[in-house]
Amino acid sequence: MSGPNQRYHDRIAPRYDDVYADDPYWDLYHDISWRALKPHLPSDQSHPVLDVGCGTGLYGLRLAKSRFKVCFSDLSARMLDVAARKAEEQFPKAQHRFVQADITDLAPFTTAEFSMVVGQGDPLSFASDWRKALRSVHRVLRPNGVAVLSVDSRFGGCQPFVTRKDYDGLQRFLRSGDSEWLADRREERFPLHAFTPDELREGFKRAGFSVLSLIGKTVFAERNQAAVLEDATLRAQVLRLEEEWNGTEFGLARAHHLQVAARKAAE
Ligand SMILES: C[S@@+](CC[C@H](N)C(=O)[O-])C[C@H]1O[C@@H](n2cnc3c(N)ncnc32)[C@H](O)[C@@H]1O
């Protein structure tokens, strides 16, 4: 039986791409995410890579374009349907896999199956137990394999509490990082966890990874000023500033999302 998280994502799947299409902010956001991920792509393309929480396939399809054999996986069957349709249109001859799985256990996959695990759009924050999810990601990675995961940032998530003057709520959130996805429909609300940079570094270390990079997304670009990014010169200037500052403590504290790249030790 599906829970609120899956119900919500199943319902929004058919129009998910419309929310992000033709939006200069999200275009820059995905550009920053991919540019930070790219240096960690495996040099050997003979092993499959996993896009976990793939949604409609944005990153898996980019990996497929870079000639990796991709396994698309998601909690939501409807998201997987959209990803599969797009993959069929874009790469009709390729044989990618589509597997419904929860990042918390990744039970359908064998140990050390993938040379890379990508989890963009915060599936780790949506996991019912993020520590268990990190151990699962670690299990399915090959030795020396790299995970690149994005999550919600705790410091970046404070503003709604301040706007509502909900200082008790703010204090609880700052201490625990626990919050709720505020779907319009009450029956589709589910818990989410927002991370501090230190908690994320420590969590990856405990799961057996060494952290290669940690960035904040975005530091200066703002969703309500997306139109600024339609100017190519200003966009290039903002991108340069983002990449200069997104690995600093200042950048990590300002951003709404964090992206970590971490390596599983060689055996
Ligand atoms: C914001 S979307 C991001 C989709 C895609 N990765 C992207 O960046 O465009 C988050 C995705 O994570 C999936 N998800 C949520 N919780 C999950 C879980 N526990 N395990 C696996 N996937 C999950 C959702 O179904 C949804 O497709």
The ligand as an SDF file (V2000), in Angstrom:
LIG
                    3D

 27 29  0  0  0  0  0  0  0  0999 V2000
   11.9080   16.5930   -6.3130 C   0  0  0  0  0  0  0  0  0  0  0  0
   11.7770   15.0650   -7.1620 S   0  0  0  0  0  0  0  0  0  0  0  0
   13.3470   15.0030   -8.0120 C   0  0  0  0  0  0  0  0  0  0  0  0
   13.3200   14.1800   -9.2570 C   0  0  0  0  0  0  0  0  0  0  0  0
   14.6090   14.1440  -10.0560 C   0  0  0  0  0  0  0  0  0  0  0  0
   15.6760   13.4690   -9.3510 N   0  0  0  0  0  0  0  0  0  0  0  0
   15.0380   15.5460  -10.4450 C   0  0  0  0  0  0  0  0  0  0  0  0
   16.0340   16.0420   -9.8870 O   0  0  0  0  0  0  0  0  0  0  0  0
   14.3660   16.1450  -11.2960 O   0  0  0  0  0  0  0  0  0  0  0  0
   12.0180   13.8970   -5.8570 C   0  0  0  0  0  0  0  0  0  0  0  0
   11.8200   12.4710   -6.2900 C   0  0  0  0  0  0  0  0  0  0  0  0
   12.1960   11.6140   -5.2070 O   0  0  0  0  0  0  0  0  0  0  0  0
   11.2650   10.5530   -5.1430 C   0  0  0  0  0  0  0  0  0  0  0  0
   11.2710   10.0170   -3.7750 N   0  0  0  0  0  0  0  0  0  0  0  0
   10.7190   10.5510   -2.6710 C   0  0  0  0  0  0  0  0  0  0  0  0
   10.9580    9.7660   -1.6200 N   0  0  0  0  0  0  0  0  0  0  0  0
   11.6600    8.7060   -2.0540 C   0  0  0  0  0  0  0  0  0  0  0  0
   12.1770    7.5400   -1.4370 C   0  0  0  0  0  0  0  0  0  0  0  0
   12.0070    7.3250   -0.1260 N   0  0  0  0  0  0  0  0  0  0  0  0
   12.8390    6.6530   -2.1910 N   0  0  0  0  0  0  0  0  0  0  0  0
   13.0020    6.8500   -3.5280 C   0  0  0  0  0  0  0  0  0  0  0  0
   12.5240    7.9350   -4.1690 N   0  0  0  0  0  0  0  0  0  0  0  0
   11.8640    8.8600   -3.4380 C   0  0  0  0  0  0  0  0  0  0  0  0
    9.9420   11.1810   -5.5440 C   0  0  0  0  0  0  0  0  0  0  0  0
    8.9930   10.2160   -5.9510 O   0  0  0  0  0  0  0  0  0  0  0  0
   10.3810   12.1360   -6.6440 C   0  0  0  0  0  0  0  0  0  0  0  0
   10.3320   11.5250   -7.8950 O   0  0  0  0  0  0  0  0  0  0  0  0
  1  2  1  0
  2  3  1  0
  2 10  1  0
  3  4  1  0
  4  5  1  0
  5  6  1  0
  5  7  1  0
  7  8  2  0
  7  9  1  0
 10 11  1  0
 11 12  1  0
 11 26  1  0
 12 13  1  0
 13 14  1  0
 13 24  1  0
 14 15  1  0
 14 23  1  0
 15 16  2  0
 16 17  1  0
 17 18  1  0
 17 23  2  0
 18 19  1  0
 18 20  2  0
 20 21  1  0
 21 22  2  0
 22 23  1  0
 24 25  1  0
 24 26  1  0
 26 27  1  0
M  CHG  2   2   1   9  -1
M  END
$$$$
